[in-house]
Amino acid sequence: MVKVLSMVLALVMLAALLPGCASKADSDYKYIKDKGTMIIGITQYPPMNFYDDSGKLTGFDTELAEAVCAKLGIKAEFIEINWDSKEVELNSKNIDCIWNGMCITEERKQNMSISDPYMNNEQAIVMKADREDEIMKSVDGLTLTAEAGSTGEGKVDGSIKDDGTQDVSAKEYFAKCNYVPADSMAKALMEVKSGTADMAIVDATLALYNVGPGTDFEDLVANTDINFGAQQFGIAFRKGSDMTAKVNDAIKALSNDGTVSPIAAKYGLEDALIK
């Protein structure tokens, strides 16, 4: 009996050592390639992912994801998710990646496989334009909002630690505020517009594109005078996914052949692009 068990154990160990045996079974790339579609989790985040006036999904991340998927010979399919549940959606395979202006953090790198950074970002304070001077003098006692699960919220509650790139700690700066989370960054802007919040802390990429003259939030202003720290966007896959390297290589190839820069320029993001 001991001999039989020893032989079985030896065979199991040999199978694990054979090239490609385990990797093929666990390959996220093969799983996605076989079904022919990469399901991409997004939220409404202009200029990264949003619906235009005709109802068509567009945006920098949308167009870049479509170009990457075309290069990999698969189709891009986008579904809206609750940002606060993004990791649950990913690990349950309801989605295959998160491609939605996601800031890279140490916690996210521990829980997911993150692509190479492709765009720079920072945090902006959004408020009514006619209150900017008042609010920038002191935020004490004011109501602050941010998207639940966002980098802005993480900076405020301290769950995203300061990394030395900041001049001011957001946790300390907003310590005396009344914080109320919002379902999305777009809803955070709506809270400020309606007056139920005095200000929002959101990605500058979104804020600078969506507020001010000629926008739906023309009475709001985005202030980036205070450096709460530098961020970079990345694409998230399941932990250990081999799809991450495939997407990194595809983005590099598309950057080198001149595909990416015009897409970024289309949405006013060329200066933020990591080349």
N, C-alpha and C positions, 0 to 999 in steps of 0.2 A: 504493500500500500504506500509506504514511504517512497519507494522507487517510482511508482506511478505519479505521485504528487510532484516529485522532483522533476520528472520528465515534462509534466504539464507546465510547471513553473518555468523551466528552461525554454520551452516553446513560446510561452507568452513573452518572455524577455527577448528572445530572438526576433519575434515579430515586431516588437517595439523598436528594435535596432535597425530593421530593414528600411532602406531609404524610401521615404514618401508614404509609408504605411499609415502613420498617425497623422501626418500633415494633410494628406488627401481627405481623410475622414473629417478633420476639423477645419478644413479650408473654408473661410468665409467667402473668399473670391469664387471658389467653385460653387458654393451654395447660391450666390447671387448670379453668377454666370449661367448656371443651369436653369434658373427660373427666368433669366433674360431681362430682369428689371431690378433696379436698385431703388428701394423705397426710402425717400428722403424726408425726414421730419423737419418741419418748419413752423414758424409763427409769422404773423403779419409784421414785417420788419422792413419798411422802405428805407434805404434803396436796395436792400439785399434780396428780399422776397416779398412781393406785393402784387395785387391785382390792378391792372391799368384800367382806364375808363371803359374799355371794351370788355372787361371781365377776364382778360388773359393774364395768367400768372407770368410775372416778369421780374426783373431785378438782377443785380450783379451775381449774387450767389446762384440764382435760378439759371441764368445763361451759362455761367461757368460750369455748373453741375451737368447741364445738358451737353456741353461741349466735351467734358471729361467722359461722360457715359457713352457718347457717340464714339469716342476714341477707343473705349474699352469694348465696344460692340454690344452694349446693353442699352436699355431704355431707362430714362429717369422718370420716376413717378413721385409726386410730391403730396404729402398729407399734412394737414395742420395738427399740431399736438399742443398739449398743455406744457409750457416750458418747465414748470416745476416738476413734471413727471418724465422728463426727457430720458433719463437713464433707465427708468422702468420700461418705457416704450422700446428702447434700444435692446435691452437684455432679453425682453420677451419676444423679440423678433417681429414686433408690430412694424418697426422701421429698421432699416439697415444702416442708416447713418443720420447724424445731426449736422445739417449744413445751413446755418442760419445766423451768420455773424456771431459765432460763439467764441467768447474770450477764453484763451487757454489759461488754466490755473493748475496749481500743483495737485489739488484734490481731484480735478477732472482727469489729470494725467494718471493718477493712481487708479481711477475707476474705469477709464476708457482708453482706447488707443486713439491718439490724437495725431493728425497730419502735421506736416511742416507748417509753420505760420505763413499766411499769405497776405495779411493786411494788418496795418497798425490801427490802434484805436485808443481812446481815452474816455473819461467820464465827463459829462457836461451837466450843469445845473440849468434846468429849464424853469422859467417863471414868466409872469406877466411882464411885458416890456416896460409898462409904466411903474412897475414896482422894483425894477432891477437894482437901482441905487439903494433903496431901503433894505432889500433882502440881502444884498451883498455886504452891507454894513454889519448885519447880525442875523443869524438864522435861529437864534435861541427862542424857543416857545412856538415856533412855526410848525405847520404840518408838512411833512415830507412823504413823498411816495416814490416807489420804484417797482419794477416788475418782480414778482415773486420768483426766486431762484436765479435772478440775474446777477451779473458782476456788480452792478450798482448796489443791490441789496447786500451782497456779500461784503462789499467794502464798508457799508454802513454798520452792519451788525458784527463785523470782525471775523466772520467765517472765512473770508478771503483775506489772508494776512498781508500786511504791507511788505513789499519786497525791496525797498530801498530806492525804487524809481520815483517815489512820490516826494513832493515838498510838504504836503499836509496830509495827515491821516484823516480819512473820511469818517472813521468811527469817532474820533475825537471832535471833528468839526461839527458833526450833526448830533452830538451826544445829548443835547438839550432839546431836540426836536421831538415832535409826536410823529412816529413813523407808522404809515398805513400801506400795506402792500397792494399792488394792482395785478390784474390777470396778465397784462402784457405791457410793453413799453408804450404802445399806441394808446392804451387805456390810461396809462400814467399821464400822458400828455392831456388826455380828455379831462382828467381830474383837475389838472392845473387850469385848463381853459374854463371849466365850469365853476372854479373857485372852491371846490371841496378840498383841494390841497393847495398850499402856497407855492410849492416847488416840487420838481421831480429830479432825480438823478438817473440819467440814462446814458447809453452809448452816444458819444459825440457823433459817430457815423450816422446814426438815426436822427439825432437832434438837429444837426446842421442841415440835413436834407429836408426836414419836415416842418420846421418852424420859421416864422418871419414872413415878410412881404411876399405875396403871390402863392402862399400855401393855405391849407385849411386851418392853420394855427398862426395866422398873421399877427395876432396880438401878443404872441409869446416870443421870447428871446432865449437863445442858448448861450450860456456863458461858460467858457473853458479857461478862464483866467487862473483858476486854482488847479494845480497839478496834484491829482489824487493817485497818480501812478500810471505808468505806460502799460497798455495791453496789446495783445496780438490775437487775431482771429485764427481759428483752426477748425478742422472738420473731425467729428468724433465718430469712431467705429467701436464695435464691441472689443473688449479687452483681449489682446492677443491676435486681433484680426489681421490677416495677410492682405486685406483689401486696402489698408492704409498705405502700404508701399506702392501698390498699383496706382492709387489715386495721386500720390506724390509724384510718381514718374510721369503720369499723364499731364499733370499741371505744369511740370517742368518743360515737357515737350511742347505744350500749347503756348507757354511763355516764350520759348525759343523761336517758335514759328510765327510769332506776332499776333496770336489770337487773343491773348488775355488783355493786353493794354487798351485796345479799342473798346472792349466791354467795360473796363474800369472808367475810361474817359466818358463813356455814354452816361454814366451815373455820377460824374464828378468825383470819382474816387482814385484817379490816377496817382495823385500825390501820396495817398495812403497805401498804395500797393507795394508789397515787398517783392522786389525784383531780384 
